[in-house]
Amino acid sequence: MRTGYFYSLVFALLTSASIAAVAAPAVKPEAGNAPQVQQMSAATPSGKVDLNKADASTLQSELSGIGEAKAQAIVAYRESNGAFSSVDELLEVKGIGKALLDKNREKLVVN
């Protein structure tokens, strides 16, 4: 009889734990990922990223090989030197080389 009671308690405990795990709230996104509205506005209708409008998080998420530091360097270059006149001007940004530019050239546009 005690064994049956023990198994019932274990079953109730495991059931409660599984319900709590399923009912747990989803992890909220970090504050750095919040401006998704800006990501949509920085992309052109063709799905390309505009170098003169995209913020650092958009550049980081949409371009291959561009991390947080390089994305911030692109934005800083644009703020200090004005708008990009061509996609090739991206080579002037520290950390951006020809191979990285060629990998992302089809995704980029300058308006």
C-alpha positions as CSV (number, residue, x, y, z in Angstrom):
1,M,0.0,0.0,0.0
2,R,2.8,2.4,0.8
3,T,4.5,1.7,-2.5
4,G,1.3,2.6,-4.4
5,Y,1.0,5.8,-2.4
6,F,4.7,6.6,-3.1
7,Y,4.3,6.1,-6.8
8,S,1.2,8.3,-6.8
9,L,3.1,11.1,-5.2
10,V,6.0,10.7,-7.6
11,F,3.5,10.8,-10.5
12,A,1.9,13.9,-9.2
13,L,5.2,15.6,-8.7
14,L,6.4,14.8,-12.2
15,T,3.1,15.9,-13.7
16,S,3.3,19.2,-11.9
17,A,6.9,19.8,-13.0
18,S,6.1,19.1,-16.7
19,I,3.1,21.4,-16.6
20,A,5.2,24.1,-15.0
21,A,7.8,23.7,-17.7
22,V,5.3,23.9,-20.5
23,A,3.5,26.9,-19.0
24,A,6.7,28.8,-18.4
25,P,6.9,32.1,-20.3
26,A,9.1,32.4,-23.4
27,V,12.4,34.1,-23.1
28,K,12.1,37.8,-23.9
29,P,14.3,39.2,-26.6
30,E,17.3,41.3,-25.6
31,A,17.0,45.1,-25.8
32,G,19.5,45.1,-28.7
33,N,17.1,43.0,-30.9
34,A,14.0,45.2,-30.2
35,P,14.1,47.6,-33.2
36,Q,12.7,45.2,-35.7
37,V,10.6,48.0,-37.2
38,Q,13.8,49.8,-38.2
39,Q,15.1,46.6,-39.8
40,M,12.1,46.5,-42.1
41,S,12.4,50.1,-43.1
42,A,16.1,49.8,-43.9
43,A,15.5,47.0,-46.3
44,T,14.4,48.0,-49.8
45,P,11.4,46.3,-51.6
46,S,13.9,44.1,-53.4
47,G,15.1,42.8,-50.0
48,K,18.5,44.6,-50.2
49,V,20.0,46.5,-47.3
50,D,20.4,50.2,-47.8
51,L,23.8,51.2,-46.4
52,N,22.7,54.8,-45.8
53,K,19.6,53.9,-43.8
54,A,20.4,50.6,-42.0
55,D,21.2,50.6,-38.3
56,A,23.9,48.4,-36.8
57,S,21.6,45.6,-35.8
58,T,20.1,45.4,-39.3
59,L,23.6,45.3,-40.8
60,Q,24.7,42.6,-38.4
61,S,21.6,40.4,-39.0
62,E,21.3,40.8,-42.7
63,L,25.0,40.6,-43.9
64,S,27.3,37.7,-43.8
65,G,30.5,38.1,-41.8
66,I,29.4,41.3,-40.2
67,G,29.4,41.2,-36.4
68,E,28.5,43.8,-33.9
69,A,31.9,45.7,-34.1
70,K,31.9,45.9,-37.9
71,A,28.3,46.9,-38.0
72,Q,29.0,49.7,-35.6
73,A,32.1,50.7,-37.5
74,I,29.9,51.1,-40.7
75,V,27.4,53.3,-38.9
76,A,30.2,55.4,-37.3
77,Y,31.9,55.8,-40.7
78,R,28.6,56.9,-42.2
79,E,28.0,59.4,-39.4
80,S,31.4,60.9,-39.6
81,N,31.8,61.0,-43.4
82,G,28.3,61.4,-44.7
83,A,26.2,59.0,-46.7
84,F,27.8,56.3,-48.9
85,S,27.9,57.3,-52.5
86,S,28.5,53.7,-53.7
87,V,28.7,50.2,-52.3
88,D,32.4,50.1,-53.0
89,E,33.0,52.9,-50.5
90,L,32.3,50.3,-47.9
91,L,36.0,49.3,-48.4
92,E,37.0,52.5,-46.6
93,V,35.5,51.2,-43.3
94,K,38.1,49.6,-41.1
95,G,37.7,45.8,-41.0
96,I,35.9,45.5,-44.3
97,G,37.9,43.9,-47.0
98,K,37.3,43.1,-50.7
99,A,36.4,39.5,-49.9
100,L,33.8,40.5,-47.3
101,L,32.4,43.1,-49.7
102,D,32.1,40.7,-52.6
103,K,30.3,38.2,-50.3
104,N,27.6,40.8,-49.5
105,R,27.6,42.9,-52.7
106,E,24.3,41.4,-53.9
107,K,22.6,42.2,-50.6
108,L,23.6,45.9,-50.6
109,V,22.2,49.0,-52.2
110,V,22.9,52.8,-51.8
111,N,20.0,55.1,-52.2
